[in-house]
Amino acid sequence: MSVMGIRCSNRDFTWGILTGSKTQPHIHELNSIGFPKNYSKPRSLLWFVQEIEQLIQKHKVRKIVMKGFEGRTRGKTYEERVEYESAVYIAGAKNGVNSIYKKVKSTIAKDLGLKGRGHYLQTALDTSVIPGYDAKTEKEQEAILTAWSCLD
């Protein structure tokens, strides 16, 4: 079963498609792409829905998990991120994905067998089972961790 981990921002989104288990995760695809510039908000959201749908269909995704926002929950940047995250729910629902989650670092840590503290992801998690993990960008790492936390 494929699990998609997504890390949205206001400018781009990063995704990781993982299979395997929590003890033996395997990355099938990991990438980031910027949202189109000069698109209206409705057009940009439609584009994003279509991108997510293509990934769901290509990898036969059965679970989607998004890295939840942990900063200030007011203002334009937060609202934009929520809009893009909503598009993930729409794309998943349109393609039969019923398991769509949003997790913060403490939940991800707990689901990976650590105590429920976000900082344990950097201090106690053995990422050696994922080749090249330390060389990934922070957004790529968050996409990997979110998907990894939903593997069986």
C-alpha positions as a printed Julia matrix, in Angstrom:
152×3 Matrix{Float64}:
   0.0    0.0     0.0
   1.31   3.45   -0.94
   1.19   6.32    1.53
   1.62   9.92    0.42
   3.15  12.41    2.84
   2.61  16.06    1.95
   4.15  19.23    3.28
   2.34  22.33    1.94
   3.56  25.9     2.11
   2.28  29.05    0.46
   4.75  28.82   -2.4
   5.16  25.1    -3.03
   4.38  21.6    -1.91
   6.62  18.66   -1.19
   5.51  15.06   -1.34
   6.9   11.66   -0.57
   5.38   8.36   -1.66
   6.35   5.51    0.66
   5.6    1.8     0.85
   6.81  -0.92    3.16
   6.53  -0.88    6.92
   7.61   1.29    9.8
  10.69  -0.91   10.21
  11.45  -1.03    6.47
  10.1    2.08    4.7
  10.83   2.52    1.01
  10.65   5.85   -0.83
   9.15   5.56   -4.33
   9.04   9.26   -5.14
  10.14  12.42   -3.37
   9.85  15.84   -4.91
   8.88  19.48   -4.52
   7.16  21.77   -6.96
   6.23  25.41   -6.79
   2.7   26.63   -7.24
   2.21  28.37  -10.61
   2.83  32.09  -10.57
   0.3   34.5   -12.05
  -2.59  32.04  -11.6
  -5.78  33.19   -9.96
  -6.54  31.47   -6.65
  -9.27  29.23   -8.17
  -6.98  28.23  -11.06
  -4.07  27.56   -8.69
  -6.23  25.35   -6.47
  -7.55  23.45   -9.51
  -4.0   22.91  -10.72
  -3.04  21.58   -7.27
  -6.01  19.19   -7.14
  -5.0   17.83  -10.55
  -1.37  17.36   -9.44
  -2.43  15.42   -6.34
  -4.87  13.32   -8.39
  -2.09  12.35  -10.8
   0.12  11.23   -7.92
  -2.73   9.24   -6.33
  -3.45   7.46   -9.59
   0.2    6.89  -10.55
   1.14   5.33   -7.21
  -2.24   3.84   -6.23
  -2.16   5.86   -3.0
  -4.44   4.52   -0.23
  -3.47   6.91    2.58
  -2.55  10.58    2.58
  -1.04  12.37    5.55
  -0.25  16.06    5.65
   2.24  17.78    7.93
   0.07  20.12    9.98
   0.94  23.76   10.46
   2.45  24.48   13.87
   2.99  28.23   13.68
   0.8   31.26   14.04
  -2.79  30.42   13.06
  -3.84  33.82   11.83
  -3.15  35.88    8.79
  -3.0   35.53    5.05
  -0.18  32.96    4.91
  -2.01  30.6     7.26
  -5.25  30.98    5.29
  -3.48  30.2     2.01
  -1.9   27.07    3.44
  -5.28  25.88    4.74
  -6.78  26.41    1.28
  -4.1   24.26   -0.32
  -4.49  21.59    2.35
  -8.24  21.55    1.65
  -7.46  20.8    -2.0
  -5.68  17.63   -0.84
  -8.88  16.44    0.84
 -10.84  17.14   -2.35
  -8.35  15.31   -4.58
  -8.28  12.35   -2.21
 -12.06  12.14   -1.95
 -12.45  12.34   -5.73
 -10.1    9.37   -6.08
 -11.46   7.08   -3.37
  -8.86   7.82   -0.68
 -10.78   7.63    2.58
  -7.77   7.74    4.9
  -6.55  11.35    4.91
  -4.83  12.68    8.01
  -3.14  15.82    9.24
  -0.4   15.41   11.84
   1.88  17.65   13.86
   5.38  16.66   14.96
   4.34  15.28   18.36
   1.76  12.96   16.74
   4.25  11.85   14.1
   6.79  11.07   16.83
   4.26   9.05   18.81
   3.15   7.13   15.7
   6.8    6.28   14.98
   7.16   4.7    18.43
   8.71   7.64   20.25
   7.34   9.61   23.14
   4.89  12.25   21.99
   7.38  15.08   21.74
   8.25  16.62   18.38
  11.92  17.15   19.17
  12.4   13.37   19.45
  12.1   13.2    15.67
  15.52  14.86   15.5
  17.1   13.45   18.66
  15.84   9.87   19.01
  14.5    8.63   15.67
  16.7    6.14   13.79
  16.49   7.45   10.23
  19.27   5.15    8.98
  16.61   2.88    7.48
  16.01   5.62    4.88
  19.14   6.02    2.72
  20.2    9.66    2.34
  17.65  11.0     4.81
  20.07  13.49    6.37
  20.86  15.02    2.96
  17.18  15.81    2.26
  15.73  19.31    2.71
  13.63  20.04    5.78
  10.43  19.95    3.72
  11.42  16.62    2.16
  12.17  15.21    5.6
   8.76  16.34    6.87
   7.01  14.72    3.88
   8.93  11.49    4.53
   8.18  11.49    8.24
   4.46  12.11    7.74
   4.13   9.24    5.28
   6.37   6.97    7.37
   4.16   7.52   10.41
   1.2    5.96    8.59
   2.93   2.83    7.35
   1.84  -0.4     9.02
